[in-house]
């Protein structure tokens, strides 16, 4: 498995709109086991995105899907910046079945 956790900063006042765009069409991404968009509880414009994939190749392929390309195009103007991203090897947990 392959995982990513990243922190994204939205343009001031646009976090909810950006989160909604990021969540559109996420049910049709082959190889995606987990895709969670969360609002930071202390920073008004920050979002955390947690992803678990069957492998890195599935994540890379998702970036070419029309729905994802559309979300990137619509979301880009609402993004103020990316603060951090880490790659992980998930090993299991509640809600995550082994492949």
N, C-alpha and C positions, 0 to 999 in steps of 0.2 A: 504494500500500500504506500501511497504518497500523500503527504499532507502539507498544507500551507496555512499560516495564520498571519494576517496582515492588518496594519492600522492605516486607515485612510482618513484624511481630513476633507470635509465638505466645505464649499464656499459658505460663508456665514449665513445661517438661516435656511440652508438648503439640504440639511442632513436627511430629513424625512423623505424629500423628493428623490434624493440620490439613492437612499435605501430601497425605495419602491422600485426604481429602475433596476437596481442590482438583483432584486428578487424575481423579476419577470422572466418567465421561460426557464427557470432553473430546474423544473421537473423533467425536462427533456434533454439532459446532458448525459450521454452514455458514459458509464464508468464512474459516475459521481455518486458517492455514498453519503456524503454530508456536505451541505452548503448552508452556512448560517451567517446571516448578517445581523450584527448586534450594535446597538447604540451604547457608546461609552457612558457610564453612569455619572461621571464627573466632568467630562469635557463636552460641551454643547455641540460641537461640530465634528466630533470624532466617531468613526465607525470601525468595528473590528469584523473581519471576514475570516471565517474558519472553513476550511475545505478538506475533505478526504476523498481521494480518488483511488481506483484500482491500480493505477500506476501513473507516472509522470506523463506518459504518452497520451493518456486520456485527457489530462488537464490541457496539454498543448493542443490536442484536437478540438477541445471545447472552444478555444479561442477563435476557431474558424467557422463555428456554427452561425448561421444567419441571425438567429435570435440574440446570440451573444455579441456579434458584431454590431447589431442595432443598439443594444444596451450600452456598449462602449461608446458609440457615436453620440447617443443622447446623454449619457452620464458624464462624459469628458468635461463639458463646460461647468459642471457642478462640483468638480474635484479641485480642491485647493492644493492638495499634495498627498504624497505617500510618506508615512513616517517610518514604518518598519515592515519587514516581511521575513519570516523564517520558514524553512523547509523542514519537514518532519517525516518520520517513519512510524505512523500509527500502529500500535500493536493490539488494540482492542479497547473496550469500554462499553458502558451502558448505551444501547442504541446502535452500536457498531458491530455488525456481524462479520465473522471471518470469511474471507473469500476463498 
